[in-house]
Each structure stands twice: as structure tokens, then as C-alpha cells.
């Protein structure tokens, strides 16, 4: 089986102006990073900047939307449909981010429906899962992330175009980072869950990436963990250090 290609996603969240976008993209375009054989890089600007970024960004990097609607477009004011993203040749979408689960009350089932629909329209999905601090302290981390993953597994049959992003909610934007051992433990648990509940092949091939205050300083140690297949980066994806995070992919390629 081919090794899993390292995956780096940059989630810009609700940030930026068109000038900011030009600056960030210029840094990325000029960066010397490992080849596409070694790392897949996807950046996710707000909807209004997707076309601008797609037009300016180097061809070996892709773009992702930060969300999309749960079914076909229509009378859903303010929503963006998977069909529209496919029409604009936006290849990826982030779904189920903890901010949407918390702020928009998106349930496990709703997120799973979104994932299934986006895949049906030919999009590739970065599906986010993760536990809160209360859940971690109560010792229910694996129960929580398994339930979130199970909801998705019940709605899809093909995992080829899914990247699973484990983002402990307590580590997002807080500066707290799961230790490499904590990240590895959950990623290993998720891979075992996929092995038992979906298939050994899916467990082996599906990329499980880590998100939660990843930066230039901690990325190499996290990247060295056997079941960490990349990162979904928040704040640091708006800064030049995002390039250092992309380069951490070489930790994997040199060890494999």
C-alpha cells in the first residue's frame, strides 16, 4: 500500500481583506516547499476570496471552502451549495469544524449528511472531529470522536476523498497543544476504529490530520508521530510560518 501523502490545510477562518489575501498568497507562491509527491497543500479562505485566491495561487496548491450547505441549493438565503463549489472548481471543503458545531449547533448527524452530500457532488472533504476540555477531563475523548466518526461512516461508503481532521476543541486558538503523545494516541484510536468498523484498507489509507494551535515550533515533533498524517492549521496559516509547517512534511518522507 502506498504511504499516506502528508496533508497540510490552512484554515483562514473569518479573516482577511483582499490586500491581506495578496500578501499571504505572495508568500506561499514564493516559498520553497517539498514537491507534490511529498505533501498536499490546501488553503481555505473565506467564500468571498475563494476565486481571488484560486486565481493567484501556485498550481501545486489547492483551495478549500470552509463550509457548504447540506443538500441541493435553493431557498437557503446566505448558504453556499456543494454544486456551486464544484461549478467554480473548488476541489475541497471543510465540514464539521468545532466552531460550527459549537456556534451553529451542527450535530453529528447534520455534519455527516453534509459530508455525504458534498462527496456526492464530487468535492473532497476535510471532516473535523474533536472533544471539548470537559469531555477530555471526563475521560470520554475516544467515545466522542468515535461517535462523530461513526455518524459519517454510516452515511458514506467511499472514503477515498475524505481527510479526517482531529481537532481537540480545547487546543484550538488557545495556545494549548495536545502533546505529540496525546495526538498520536487519539489518531491511533481513530485508525483502530476505522479498521474495526469500516475496513482495514480504509484505516490504512485515510489521512488523519491534527489541528489545534499547530505552529512552526511544534509541527516537526507532531509530524514525527506515526499516525499523524498532516495538519489543519488555523492562526499560523495566515503567517509566514505556515511555510515552515508545510516543510515539516519532510519529517515523514525521510523516515518512510
N, C-alpha and C positions, 0 to 999 in steps of 0.2 A: 504494500500500500504506500502511495506517495506520502511524504511527510506533509503535515498541515502547513500551508503557507501563512506566515506571520501576517497579522492584520492590524493596521493602525487606523482608528477612526478619530476624527476631530469633531466634537460637538460644540458648535459655536453658541448654541442656545439663543436667547433673545438679546443678541449683542450686535453692534456694528453700525457703521454708516457706509455709504459707497466708497468714501475715501479710505476708511479702515480696511474695507474689503480689498481694495487695490494694494494697500501696503502688505497685508497678510499674504495675498497671492504672489506678490513680487518676491517676498522672502522664500516662499515654497518653490516658486519657479526657478530661483537661482540656487537652491540648495543641492548639495551633492549628497545623494542618498543611495542606499542599496538598490539594485535593479528590481524590476517587477517580478523576477523569478524568486526573489528573496522576501519581498514584502509587498502587500497590497495596501495602498493608502487611499482613504476615503474621507473627504471633509464635508461637514454638514452645516451650511449657512442657513439663516432664516429663509423662508419661502421667497421673500421679495428679492433676495440677492442670488437665488439659485442660478438664474440664467446668466447673470453677470459673471459669477464665479466659473460656471461651466465654460463660458466663452473665453475667459482669460487663463484658466488653469492648464498647466502642462498636461500632455495627453496620457502620461502614465499614472496620473492621479484621477480618482473619480469623485463624484458628488453624491450626497445623500440628502433627502428631505428629512425633517425632524419628526414628521408625523404624517398620517393621511387618514381619510375617512374610512369607516368600517365596511361600507358597501358601495355600490354604484353611485355616482354623483346624482344630483337632482336638487330638490328644495332643501338644501342644508347650508343656509347662509353662513359664510365665514369658514366653511370647511374646504379642504382640497382633496380631490379624489385620486385614487391609485391610477385611474385611467389618464388623468391629466399629467401625472408624473411620467407615466410610460410614454405618453404623446410627446413630452418635452425631452425624452431620452435621459431622464434622471434615473440611474440604474438602481439606486439604493434608497431605503427608508428606515429610519429608526422608529421602532414601535415599543410601547410599554415602558418608556422611561419612567423612573421612580417619581420624577416631578409631575408627570401626567397622572400616574397612579394616585399620587397624594393630592395634587391640586385640582385635578379634573375628576377625581374619584373613578378612574378607569379600573374596572375589576379584572381579575384573571381571565374570565370568560370573554369579556369585551376585547381585551388585548389579543387573546387567541383568535377571535373572529377577525380582527384587523390583520393579523399575521397571515391567516389563511387567505383572506381576500386579496391582500397585496401580492402574495405569491401567485395567486390565480391570474393576476394581471401582468405577470412577468417581471415583477420587481424582486429585488433581493432584499432581505430583511435582516437588520440588526435588532434582535429581540432582547429586551432588557429584563433582568430579574434581579432580586436582591432583597435583603431583610433590613428591618429598622434596628435601631440600637436596643429597643425594648425586647425585640424578638431574639437578637443575638444574646442579650443578657439572660433571657429565659431559656437559652439552650435550644431554641427551635429553628435555628438557621436552616438546617437541611430540610426540615419539614416544609418551611416556607418556600424555599427555592424549588423544591421538588414539586410542590403544588402548582407553582407558577409555570414550571416546565411541562407538567402533566397536562395542564389546560391547553397548551399549544400542541402537544403531542397528540391529543385527542382530535384535533381539527385538521392536522396536516399528515400527509403520508410521505412526502418527499422533503428531505432536509438539505438537499444539495445547495439551495440558495439561502440558507439560514446561518447566521453567525449568532451565537448566544453570548450576550454580554452580562457578566456577573458584576453588579454594582452594589456593594453594601451601602445602603442609604446613609448610614452613619459616617461614611467616609467621603461622601460627595460634597465637594466645596467646603469641607470643614477643616481641611488640612490634615485630618487623621487619615492614615492609610492602613489598610489591612497589612499585616506583616507578610512577607513572602510565604511564610509557612501557613498563615491563615488563608491567604488567597489559594494556595496550592491545595489545601485541604478541601475547600468548597469546590474547586474546579475538578478535583479527583472524584469527589462525591457525585457531582453532576455527570461526569463521564460514566461512572458506575451505574447511575440511574438510567442513563440512555442505553447502556449496554444491556441492562436487565429488562427495560420497559419499551424500548424502541427496537434496536438491533445492535449487535457488536460492530457492524460496518458503520452505522451512523455514529456510534460512540467514538469510533476511531477517526472518522473523517471530519466531524463537526468541530469548527473552531470555537473555543470558549475563551473569550477575551475578558480582561479585567478593567473595571473603571472605578475610580474613587480617589481623587487627588493624586493621580499619576503625574510625575514631573520629570525633568531632566536628571534629577538627583537620585530618584528611586527606581527608574524604569529598568535599568540593567539587571538589578538583583531580582526584580519581579519577573523579568523576561526569562531568566535562567530556570524558573520553575517548570518542570516537565509538562504540566497540564495548562500552563498559561500560554495561550496562542496569540497574544497581542493585547491591545489596549483600546478602550474608548475613553478619550481624553477630553476633559471639559476645559477649565480655565486656561491650562497651559497650551491648548490648541490655538489660542489667539496670540501666542507669543513666539518669539524665535526659537525658544527651547523645544517647540514641537518637532523641529528638525532633529534634535538630539534623541527624542523619543522614537522617531522613525528609525534612526540609526541603531537603536537597541535590538532591532531585528537580527543584527549580525551575531548577537549572543547565541541565537538559535542555529543560524546557518553554519556557524563554525563548530558547534557541538554535534550537529546531526551527521 
